[in-house]
Amino acid sequence: MGSESAGLGAARCHHAIPRAIGVTVIAVPEQHRPVTMTDGSRIVFTTTDVSKLDVRYERTDLGGFLVTTPEQTLLDQLPQPFRGAEQATD
């Protein structure tokens, strides 16, 4: 099963939003419930056809992962600018 950082998570990776938001979005082919981390931050999963996303491999201090390109991230955010953020306090 593939998964990619998308939406808010990708925007954070591209330094477009601050880490203080405390939520990230992961695109997955099958739905998964949100996960709350021990620090209170949340991982929200969104269902999509991940094979159609424009992604690239990124390396960070947390390891490597696939993230949508800046262009794909912008296109993803236009219809729903803060998708996932509303679930940060659920």
C-alpha positions in Angstrom: 0.0 0.0 0.0 1.5 3.4 -1.0 1.1 6.6 0.9 2.3 10.1 0.3 2.5 13.3 2.3 -0.1 15.6 0.8 -2.0 18.7 1.7 -0.9 20.3 4.9 1.9 17.8 5.4 3.4 18.5 2.0 2.9 22.3 2.5 4.9 22.0 5.8 7.6 20.0 4.0 7.9 22.7 1.5 8.1 25.3 4.3 4.8 27.0 3.2 3.1 26.6 6.7 4.5 26.4 10.2 4.8 23.2 12.2 2.7 24.7 15.0 -0.5 23.7 13.2 0.1 20.2 14.7 -1.6 18.1 12.0 -0.5 16.4 8.8 -2.3 14.8 6.0 -1.3 11.5 4.4 -2.8 10.4 1.1 -3.7 6.7 1.1 -5.5 4.4 -1.3 -7.8 3.0 1.5 -9.3 4.9 4.4 -7.7 4.8 7.8 -8.8 6.5 11.0 -6.9 9.6 12.2 -4.0 8.9 14.6 -3.2 11.1 17.6 0.5 11.2 18.5 1.8 11.3 22.1 2.6 15.1 21.7 -1.0 15.8 20.7 -0.4 16.3 17.0 -2.5 14.3 14.6 -2.1 12.4 11.4 -5.2 12.6 9.1 -5.5 10.2 6.2 -7.3 11.2 3.0 -8.4 8.6 0.4 -7.2 9.2 -3.1 -5.7 7.4 -6.1 -2.1 7.9 -5.0 -0.8 6.7 -8.4 -2.2 9.9 -10.0 -0.3 12.2 -7.6 2.9 14.0 -8.7 5.4 13.0 -5.9 9.1 13.0 -5.2 11.3 11.4 -2.6 12.4 13.7 0.2 14.9 13.1 3.0 14.5 14.8 6.4 15.9 14.3 9.9 12.9 11.9 10.4 13.9 9.7 7.4 12.8 9.5 3.8 9.3 9.6 2.4 7.3 10.5 -0.7 5.7 14.0 -0.8 3.7 15.7 -3.4 5.6 18.3 -5.5 5.1 22.0 -4.6 2.9 22.3 -7.7 0.8 19.3 -6.8 0.5 20.6 -3.2 -0.8 24.0 -4.4 -3.4 22.3 -6.7 -4.4 20.1 -3.7 -4.8 23.0 -1.4 -6.9 25.3 -3.7 -10.3 23.6 -3.3 -9.8 22.8 0.4 -7.0 25.1 1.9 -6.9 23.6 5.4 -8.1 20.0 4.7 -7.3 18.0 7.8 -6.8 21.0 10.1 -10.5 20.8 11.3 -9.6 17.4 12.6 -6.7 18.6 14.7 -9.0 19.3 17.6 -11.6 16.5 17.1 
